[in-house]
């Protein structure tokens, strides 16, 4: 197996690795990118944290409150008012003023009148129109129609035979026995004259004059083409190929290699510097969070745990629970008083008794205290 062009071009003693251009470009690019990326990453992390805090602490509670306020103040009252003030009155008005009168009119007036009128009109129409028309169609129009159809068929056959005899057969005979033989004779004479006066001279001219002249002209054009192709090759193509192969291609490869290295190292530097800036931003954020915790959160937590919680427990145990107990006792007293007043006015409720066969459960009379 013969070695490829790459094997011939790269010696075996070379080891794969990064070139000097990569080493020269990498460090300055990473330094510049790090200086540019760190402030951007700090601002990005700060904006992200602020946005999350605002969304969690302000926007979501505000949205829930606005939605609840909308449902409480607008949606529910508007729906209730629409149904109570518009839909129900319009429905009752439509059923009372339109549907019920029309239904009664149809059931009580129009349907009976229509049935009676239909029966009264149907019998005279059948006796005076339908039966005479049926008899006329069966015994008069049908035989007359059959006779007319037979007569028309015979008349059509006769007219068709007369038309053929007067117009078709004479012209066919004229064509077959007069025009066609004359046309064939004239065509043969014209064909012989055309062949003698045109085809034979043209064939001789093509064979003895045009063909030799065309061959000589083709040889001349072919020779001129070879000379022009040789001149164009050595004066234009060869210099351009040499310029492309030995100047432009190496320069393009070098430029592409440099651009590729710069782009690759810039992308790698952006990734490394973004991660490094994230570490720096995370460290600064943790430091600020620790400071905020010790300066603000811990004092507030101590105040809540040491001051507000005991105060709230005292208010709950000393004020709120006695007030709730007093309200509960007052409510029970009012309920008991109302029950005693009802018993004094209407008497004690009767004991429920089981229903018998004579008195089914659906026909029991209500107790006296309900009346």
C-alpha positions in Angstrom: 0.0 0.0 0.0 1.5 3.3 -1.1 1.6 6.2 1.5 -0.8 9.1 1.0 0.2 12.7 0.2 -0.1 13.7 3.9 2.3 10.9 4.9 4.7 12.1 2.3 4.3 15.7 3.4 4.7 15.2 7.2 7.7 13.3 8.4 7.2 10.5 10.9 9.6 12.1 13.5 7.1 15.0 14.1 4.9 14.6 17.2 1.4 16.1 17.4 1.1 19.3 19.5 0.4 23.0 19.5 2.4 25.3 17.3 4.2 28.5 18.2 1.4 30.6 16.8 -1.1 29.1 19.3 1.3 29.7 22.2 1.9 33.3 21.2 -1.8 34.1 20.7 -3.3 32.2 23.7 -1.9 34.2 26.7 -2.6 37.8 25.4 -6.0 36.8 24.2 -6.9 35.3 27.6 -5.6 38.3 29.5 -7.6 40.7 27.4 -10.8 38.6 27.5 -10.5 38.2 31.3 -10.3 41.9 31.8 -13.3 42.5 29.6 -15.5 39.6 30.8 -15.2 40.0 34.6 -17.1 43.3 34.8 -19.8 41.9 32.4 -20.2 38.7 34.5 -20.4 40.7 37.8 -23.1 43.0 36.3 -24.9 39.9 34.8 -25.0 38.1 38.2 -26.1 41.2 40.0 -28.9 41.8 37.6 -30.0 38.2 37.7 -30.1 38.1 41.5 -32.0 41.4 41.6 -34.5 40.2 39.1 -35.1 36.9 41.0 -35.5 38.9 44.3 -37.9 41.4 42.7 -39.9 38.6 41.1 -40.1 36.5 44.3 -40.7 39.4 46.7 -42.7 42.0 44.7 -44.1 40.8 41.3 -45.6 37.5 42.4 -47.4 38.8 45.5 -48.5 41.9 43.6 -49.9 39.7 40.8 -51.7 37.4 43.2 -53.1 40.4 45.1 -54.3 42.1 41.9 -55.9 38.9 40.6 -57.7 38.4 43.9 -58.8 42.1 44.0 -60.0 41.7 40.4 -62.0 38.6 41.2 -63.4 40.1 44.4 -64.3 43.6 43.2 -65.0 43.2 39.4 -65.4 39.7 38.1 -67.8 38.2 40.6 -70.0 41.4 41.0 -70.2 41.9 37.3 -71.1 38.3 36.7 -73.7 38.3 39.4 -75.2 41.6 38.2 -75.2 40.4 34.6 -77.0 37.2 35.5 -79.4 38.8 38.0 -80.2 42.0 36.2 -80.0 41.0 32.5 -80.1 37.3 31.8 -82.8 36.2 34.3 -85.2 39.0 33.5 -84.7 38.7 29.8 -85.2 34.9 30.0 -88.4 35.3 32.1 -89.7 38.0 29.7 -89.0 35.8 26.6 -90.7 32.7 28.1 -93.7 34.7 29.4 -94.4 37.0 26.5 -93.2 35.0 23.5 -92.7 31.3 24.1 -95.8 30.6 26.2 -98.3 32.6 24.0 -96.9 31.1 20.8 -97.0 27.6 22.2 -100.6 28.0 23.4 -101.6 29.5 19.9 -100.0 26.6 18.1 -101.6 23.9 20.4 -105.0 25.4 20.8 -105.7 27.2 17.5 -103.3 26.6 14.6 -102.9 22.8 14.9 -106.6 21.9 15.1 -107.5 24.5 12.4 -104.9 23.1 10.1 -106.0 19.6 10.5 -109.7 20.4 9.9 -108.9 22.7 6.9 -106.7 20.0 5.4 -109.3 17.3 5.6 -112.0 19.7 4.2 -109.9 20.8 1.2 -108.3 17.4 0.4 -111.5 15.6 -0.6 -112.8 18.1 -3.2 -109.4 18.5 -4.7 -109.0 14.7 -5.1 -112.5 14.3 -6.6 -112.4 17.3 -8.9 -108.7 17.4 -10.0 -106.7 14.3 -9.1 -109.0 11.5 -10.4 -109.9 13.3 -13.7 -106.3 14.1 -14.4 -105.2 10.5 -13.7 -108.0 9.2 -16.0 -107.0 11.7 -18.8 -103.3 10.7 -18.5 -104.0 6.9 -18.5 -106.7 6.7 -21.3 -106.0 9.7 -23.6 -102.4 11.2 -23.3 -100.5 7.9 -23.0 -102.0 6.3 -26.2 -101.6 9.6 -28.1 -98.0 9.9 -27.0 -97.2 6.4 -28.1 -98.7 7.0 -31.5 -96.9 10.3 -32.0 -93.6 8.6 -31.0 -94.1 5.8 -33.5 -95.0 8.3 -36.3 -92.0 10.5 -35.5 -89.6 7.5 -35.6 -90.9 6.4 -39.0 -90.7 10.0 -40.4 -87.1 10.3 -39.0 -86.1 7.1 -40.8 -87.6 8.3 -44.1 -85.9 11.7 -43.8 -82.6 10.1 -43.0 -82.8 7.8 -46.1 -83.8 10.7 -48.4 -80.9 12.8 -47.0 -78.3 10.1 -47.7 -79.7 9.5 -51.2 -79.7 13.2 -52.1 -76.6 14.6 -50.3 -74.2 11.9 -49.1 -74.1 9.1 -51.8 -73.5 11.5 -54.8 -70.5 13.2 -53.1 -69.0 9.9 -52.1 -69.3 8.5 -55.6 -67.7 11.7 -57.0 -64.8 11.4 -54.6 -64.1 7.7 -55.2 -64.5 7.6 -58.9 -63.5 11.1 -60.2 -61.5 13.3 -57.7 -59.3 10.6 -56.1 -58.0 9.1 -59.4 -57.3 12.6 -60.9 -55.6 13.7 -57.7 -53.3 10.6 -57.6 -52.3 11.2 -61.3 -51.5 14.9 -60.8 -49.6 14.1 -57.6 -47.4 11.5 -59.4 -46.6 14.0 -62.2 -45.7 16.8 -59.7 -43.5 14.4 -57.7 -41.6 13.3 -60.8 -41.1 17.0 -61.8 -39.9 18.0 -58.4 -37.5 15.1 -58.2 -36.1 15.9 -61.7 -35.8 19.6 -61.3 -34.9 20.1 -57.6 -33.9 16.9 -55.7 -31.3 15.6 -58.3 -29.5 19.0 -58.8 -29.4 19.7 -55.1 -28.0 16.2 -54.3 -25.3 16.6 -57.0 -24.4 20.1 -55.6 -24.2 18.8 -52.0 -22.1 15.7 -53.0 -19.6 17.4 -55.4 -19.4 21.1 -54.1 -20.6 21.7 -50.5 -19.1 18.6 -48.9 -15.4 19.2 -50.0 -15.7 22.9 -49.2 -17.1 22.1 -45.7 -14.3 19.6 -45.0 -11.6 22.1 -45.9 -13.2 24.8 -43.8 -13.5 22.4 -40.8 -9.7 21.6 -41.1 -8.9 25.3 -41.2 -11.1 26.0 -38.1 -9.6 23.0 -36.3 -6.0 24.2 -36.9 -6.9 27.8 -35.8 -8.5 26.4 -32.6 -5.4 24.3 -31.8 -3.1 27.4 -32.3 -5.4 29.6 -30.1 -5.7 27.0 -27.4 -1.9 26.6 -27.2 -1.4 30.4 -27.0 -4.1 30.8 -24.3 -2.6 27.9 -22.3 1.0 29.2 -22.3 0.1 32.9 -22.0 -2.8 32.8 -19.6 -3.5 29.4 -17.9 0.0 28.4 -17.0 0.9 31.7 -15.3 -2.4 31.8 -13.4 -2.0 28.2 -12.3 1.5 28.9 -11.1 0.4 32.0 -9.2 -2.5 30.1 -7.6 -0.4 27.0 -6.7 2.8 28.7 -5.4 1.6 32.1 -4.1 -2.1 32.3 -3.3 -2.7 28.8 -1.9 0.2 29.0 0.6 -0.8 32.5 1.6 -4.4 31.5 2.0 -3.5 28.5 4.1 -1.3 30.6 6.4 -4.0 33.2 6.8 -6.7 30.5 7.4 -4.5 28.9 10.0 -3.9 32.2 11.8 -7.6 33.1 11.8 -8.6 29.6 13.0 -6.1 29.8 15.8 -7.2 33.2 16.8 -10.9 32.3 16.7 -10.4 29.0 18.6 -8.3 30.6 21.3 -10.8 33.5 21.6 -13.7 31.1 22.1 -11.7 29.0 24.6 -10.6 32.2 26.4 -14.2 33.3 26.6 -15.3 30.0 28.1 -12.5 30.0 30.7 -12.8 33.6 31.6 -16.6 33.3 31.9 -16.2 30.5 34.4 -13.4 32.4 36.3 -15.6 35.5 36.4 -18.4 33.3 37.7 -16.2 32.1 40.5 -15.2 35.7 41.4 -18.8 36.8 41.2 -19.9 33.9 43.4 -17.3 34.8 46.0 -18.3 38.5 46.0 -22.0 37.5 46.3 -21.3 35.2 49.2 -19.3 37.9 51.0 -22.1 40.4 50.5 -24.7 37.9 51.6 -22.7 37.2 54.7 -22.4 40.9 55.5 -26.1 41.4 54.9 -26.9 38.4 57.1 -24.8 39.7 60.1 -25.8 43.3 59.7 -29.6 43.0 59.0 -31.0 39.5 59.1 -29.6 38.3 62.4 -30.6 41.4 64.3 -34.1 41.2 62.8 -34.3 37.5 63.7 -33.2 38.2 67.3 -35.8 41.0 67.6 -38.5 38.6 66.2 -37.5 35.7 68.4 -36.7 37.6 71.7 -39.3 40.5 71.5 -42.1 40.0 69.0 -42.7 36.2 69.7 -43.2 36.6 73.5 -45.3 39.7 72.9 -47.5 37.8 70.4 -47.9 34.8 72.8 -48.9 37.2 75.6 -51.5 38.9 73.4 -52.8 35.5 72.2 -53.0 34.0 75.7 -54.1 37.1 77.6 -56.4 38.8 75.3 -57.4 36.9 72.2 -58.3 33.5 73.8 -60.5 35.1 76.6 -62.3 37.2 74.0 -62.9 34.2 71.8 -64.1 32.2 74.7 -66.5 35.0 75.7 -67.8 35.2 72.2 -68.3 31.5 72.0 -70.2 31.5 75.3 -72.3 34.5 74.2 -73.2 32.7 70.9 -74.2 29.5 72.8 -76.3 31.5 75.2 -78.1 33.3 72.4 -78.7 30.0 70.6 -80.1 28.4 73.8 -82.3 31.5 74.5 -83.7 31.4 70.9 -84.4 27.6 71.3 -86.3 28.2 74.6 -88.4 31.0 73.0 -89.4 28.8 70.1 -90.3 26.0 72.4 -92.4 28.4 74.5 -94.2 29.8 71.5 -94.7 26.7 69.3 -94.2 23.8 71.7 -91.8 21.0 71.6 -91.3 19.3 68.2 -93.2 16.0 67.7 -91.2 12.8 67.8 -90.9 11.3 64.3 -92.9 8.1 63.8 -92.3 5.4 61.1 -94.4 5.5 58.0 -97.0 2.8 57.5 -98.5 1.3 54.3 -101.6 3.5 54.5 -99.4 6.6 55.1 -96.4 6.5 52.9 -93.4 8.7 53.8 -94.0 11.1 51.0 -97.6 12.0 52.2 -96.9 12.7 55.9 -98.1 16.0 57.2 -95.5 18.4 58.4 -95.1 18.8 62.1 -97.0 21.5 63.9 -93.9 23.5 64.8 -92.9 23.8 61.1 -96.4 25.3 60.3 
